[in-house]
Amino acid sequence: MKTFPADCIQFHETDIVVDAELLASLFDMSVTSLREAMSAGSVSTLVERGEGEDDGRTRLTFRYSDQQFSMMRERDGQLYETTPPAPDVRPVKPSLMQLFDVRK
């Protein structure tokens, strides 16, 4: 199971900010190409907040073209890769997510 540094995604109440370099690398593209794809509405995201026994957990799914990637944030803040939901089960809308660029 692939894990990620806890600071590569920042959670602020209802906002989630994702490290641009991390997300671009997941789709094997440059940060510039990622930003262009997001502006064009080609990148979609899905945020699922756990309820009941999953309360405090969050699954993030990113989709671009025919690629998709999901990660889970556990109650303790740990992030790890997980299985994405089926596209027909959980449709997503164009991304409204924010990116941060650690190179600045």
Backbone as a ProteinNet text record, in pm:
[ID]
protein_1_A
[PRIMARY]
MKTFPADCIQFHETDIVVDAELLASLFDMSVTSLREAMSAGSVSTLVERGEGEDDGRTRLTFRYSDQQFSMMRERDGQLYETTPPAPDVRPVKPSLMQLFDVRK
[TERTIARY]
84.6	0	89.6	68.9	147.9	93.8	183.3	143.5	197.8	140.9	178.9	203.2	289.7	310.6	179.4	150.8	25.1	8.9	120.1	109.1	89.3	79.8	59.4	-85.5	-173.5	-312.1	-348.6	-398.3	-435.6	-587.7	-638	-781.5	-810.9	-897.7	-937.3	-1089.5	-1149.6	-1295.2	-1356.2	-1414.8	-1477.1	-1386.7	-1270.3	-1177	-1068.6	-1029	-919.3	-822.5	-695.1	-592.8	-491.9	-465.5	-382.1	-249.9	-141.9	-9.4	-11.3	14.9	9	107.6	227.6	327.7	284.6	225.3	179	72.2	-29.4	-139.1	-91.7	-7.4	46.2	124.2	200.9	279	188.9	75.4	-17	-71.8	-85.4	-134.7	-22.1	102.6	220	217.1	197.6	195.7	265.5	292.3	354.1	247.5	293.4	202	128.5	198.6	136.1	24.3	50.8	-52	-170.2	-141.2	-249	-337.2	-276	-353.3	-438.4	-382.7	-457.3	-574.7	-551.1	-658.1	-768.6	-729.8	-830	-910.5	-843.8	-912.6	-1010.4	-975.3	-1061.7	-1174.4	-1172.9	-1275.7	-1251.8	-1127.4	-1094.1	-1055.3	-1031.1	-997.2	-1120.2	-1157.8	-1270.9	-1226.8	-1297.9	-1266.2	-1393.5	-1375.7	-1484.4	-1431.2	-1502.5	-1465.7	-1578.4	-1543.3	-1641.1	-1601.1	-1687.6	-1661.4	-1734.4	-1661	-1716.5	-1825.4	-1917.5	-2025.5	-2028.6	-2094.3	-2105.1	-1969.1	-1940.1	-1811	-1693.1	-1719.3	-1614.3	-1603.2	-1675.1	-1670	-1525.8	-1486.6	-1350.3	-1255.9	-1301.4	-1220	-1269.8	-1179.2	-1214.6	-1145.5	-1224.6	-1166.1	-1171.8	-1056.5	-1044.7	-1018.8	-1097.1	-1078.1	-1055.6	-953.6	-916.7	-928.1	-991.7	-1006.6	-962.6	-889.1	-845.4	-841.6	-912.1	-919.9	-967.4	-894	-935.7	-862.5	-794.8	-720.1	-797.2	-781.3	-835.8	-745.3	-749.4	-664.8	-740.9	-734.6	-798.8	-700.7	-719.6	-644	-739.6	-706	-786	-709.1	-780.8	-723.5	-788.7	-706.6	-755.4	-777.3	-839.3	-867.4	-740.8	-630.1	-503.9	-426.9	-484.4	-421.9	-338.4	-314.7	-234.4	-307.8	-232.6	-286.6	-228.4	-313.6	-264.2	-352.4	-294.4	-367.1	-475.3	-589.8	-699	-770	-861.5	-935.8	-1039	-1038	-1138.4	-1276.4	-1380.7	-1515.4	-1540.1	-1631.6	-1665.5	-1724.1	-1683.3	-1732.9	-1885.4	-1949.4	-2094.8	-2166	-2094.2	-2153.1	-2145.1	-2033.9	-2011.1	-1966.5	-2062.6	-2022.1	-1957.5	-1870.8	-1802.3	-1823.7	-1802	-1817	-1679.1	-1668.2	-1537.4	-1479.4	-1350	-1281.4	-1296	-1322.8	-1320.1	-1204.5	-1122.3	-1016.1	-909.8	-840.4	-730.4	-599.4	-498.8	-367.1	-268.5	-170	-58.5	67.7	159.2	282	396.4	459	564.4	693.1	702.4	824.2	830.7	721.2	720.4	776.3
-116.9	0	123.8	210.8	332.8	437.3	499.7	606.6	739	848.3	982.4	1066.8	1168.3	1258.3	1328.3	1339.4	1399.5	1542.8	1613.8	1754.6	1775.2	1668.2	1685.7	1721.7	1703.7	1748.1	1819.9	1940.8	2021.4	2027.4	2000.2	2004	2124.8	2213.8	2335.1	2338.9	2290.2	2285.6	2223.3	2302.4	2245.3	2250.1	2313.1	2322.2	2215.9	2165.7	2070.5	2125.2	2135	2187	2074.3	2048.2	1935	1984.4	1917.5	1947.5	1924.3	2029.2	2022.9	1920.7	1916	1821.7	1677.2	1649.8	1514	1472.8	1556.5	1520.6	1509.3	1600.1	1591.7	1461.9	1422.4	1298.3	1175.2	1178.3	1064.9	1043.3	1151.6	1143	1151.8	1146.8	1148.4	1268.7	1387.3	1510.7	1620.5	1730.8	1844.9	1921.2	2004.2	2088.1	2183.9	2235.7	2326.7	2255.3	2133.3	2055.6	2024	1995.7	1969.4	2092.3	2206.3	2330.2	2357.6	2334.2	2354.1	2257	2131.3	2030.6	2066.8	2118.4	2159.6	2277.7	2374.3	2491.6	2451	2347.4	2298.6	2209.2	2177.1	2090.4	1943.2	1907.1	1767.6	1685.4	1751.2	1681.4	1687.8	1574.1	1572.4	1515.9	1553.9	1508	1464.8	1376.7	1331	1324.2	1384.4	1378.5	1306.4	1198.1	1121.8	1125.4	1178.2	1185	1069.2	996.1	878.7	911.5	817.8	826.9	697.6	702.3	582.1	533.1	406.2	349.5	409.3	475.5	541.4	690.2	738.6	880.5	922.5	1036	1085.3	1045.3	959	917.9	993.1	1017.4	1086.3	1017.2	982.9	927.1	1035.3	1060.3	1156.1	1079.1	1107.6	1042.3	1149.6	1128	1219.7	1143.7	1205	1140.4	1236.9	1180	1254.6	1156.6	1190.6	1104.2	966.3	861.4	727.4	682.1	773.7	741.8	786.5	711.8	755.7	708.2	783.4	755	795.7	712.6	746.1	731.7	817.7	804.9	822.9	759	764.4	842.8	929.5	998.9	938.8	881.7	820	924.2	883.3	973.6	1037.8	964.1	1015.6	1102.3	1125.1	1209.6	1135.8	1005.9	929.3	919.5	933.2	922.5	800.2	723.3	608.5	582.7	517.9	483.6	381.4	394.4	301	277.9	183.8	151.2	259.4	312.1	413.4	350.6	430.6	380.4	367.4	282.1	267	398.2	441.8	569.3	575.3	463.6	465.6	463.8	431.5	430.3	568.9	636.8	768.2	865.6	926.3	1022.7	1144.4	1208.3	1326.4	1444	1560.9	1685.2	1743.7	1837.7	1901.5	1953.6	1949	1981.5	2127.5	2148.2	2280.7	2290.3	2184.7	2178.3	2282	2316.1	2410.3	2331.8	2387.7	2326.2	2417.2	2357.1	2438.1	2382.1	2468.9	2433.2	2452.3	2342.3	2348.8	2410.7	2432	2490.2	2640.2	2703.5	2850.1	2889.8
0	0	0	-98.3	-109.9	-12.9	62.2	154	102.3	152.4	111.1	234.5	224	338.3	373.1	500.1	545.7	497.7	473.3	433.3	283.5	203.4	59.5	26.8	123.3	109.7	238.4	223.5	339.7	349.3	467	493.2	580.8	530.9	602.1	605.2	711.5	724.9	599.8	509.4	390.4	267.7	277.9	165.5	174.9	57.8	48.3	-56.1	-20.3	-109.3	-134.3	-262.8	-302.7	-359.8	-325.9	-379	-530.2	-606.2	-752.4	-808.6	-754	-804.5	-781.2	-666.8	-638.5	-738.6	-754.9	-844	-988.8	-1032.2	-1168.3	-1187.1	-1087.3	-1098.8	-1106.1	-1038	-1042.5	-1183.4	-1258.4	-1395.6	-1498.5	-1451.8	-1538.8	-1633.3	-1574.4	-1652.9	-1574.9	-1640.3	-1573.5	-1493.9	-1401.9	-1324.4	-1418.1	-1516.8	-1613.9	-1689.4	-1735.5	-1806.4	-1715.7	-1589	-1493.7	-1477.6	-1459.3	-1443.2	-1567.8	-1686	-1810.2	-1819.2	-1781.1	-1783.7	-1684.7	-1568.7	-1470	-1522.5	-1584.3	-1640.3	-1749.6	-1824.4	-1932.2	-1880.7	-1752	-1695.2	-1719.5	-1754.8	-1785.6	-1663.8	-1550.7	-1426.8	-1336.7	-1282.2	-1190.8	-1057.1	-954.6	-819.7	-749.5	-654.6	-570.5	-428.3	-335.3	-193.8	-121.5	-52.9	23	170.4	252.5	396.3	463.4	545	609.6	710.2	723.7	822.6	901.7	1015.8	1098.1	1141	1114.7	1155.9	1078.9	966.6	888.1	918.5	1018.3	1054.5	1080.9	1024.1	1041.5	930.4	839.3	725.2	600.5	505	381.2	264.7	161.8	39.3	-68.2	-131.7	-240.7	-369.6	-472.5	-602	-707.4	-788	-895.3	-1026.3	-1125.9	-1256.7	-1365.9	-1461.2	-1578.9	-1695.6	-1803	-1919.7	-1874.2	-1905.2	-1862.9	-1737	-1670.8	-1549.2	-1425.6	-1318.4	-1191	-1078.3	-970	-854.2	-729.1	-625.7	-498.3	-384	-284.4	-160.5	-43	65.4	187.9	293.4	362.1	477.6	600.8	685	807.6	917	1022.5	1135.1	1190.6	1185.6	1240.1	1139.9	1019.7	919.2	816.8	838.3	742.8	609.1	498.9	363.2	294.6	228.1	153.6	32.2	-66.7	-188.3	-156.2	-221.6	-201.6	-334.3	-336.6	-457.9	-487.9	-611.3	-646.9	-658.7	-635.7	-659.1	-809.3	-847.5	-989.4	-1041.5	-1160.9	-1214.4	-1223.8	-1252.3	-1265.5	-1130.8	-1025.1	-891.6	-829.1	-849.6	-791.6	-900.3	-971.2	-1072.9	-1008.3	-1082.2	-1030	-1123.4	-1070.9	-1146.5	-1171.3	-1265.3	-1287	-1155.4	-1146.9	-1022.6	-982	-854.6	-794.2	-695.6	-693.5	-595.1	-621.3	-516.3	-524.4	-522.5	-585.1	-585.6	-515	-453.2	-405.6	-466.4	-496.4	-563.6	-465.2	-424.2	-322.8	-376	-506.3	-563.8	-539.8	-505.7	-487.2	-353.9
[MASK]
++++++++++++++++++++++++++++++++++++++++++++++++++++++++++++++++++++++++++++++++++++++++++++++++++++++++

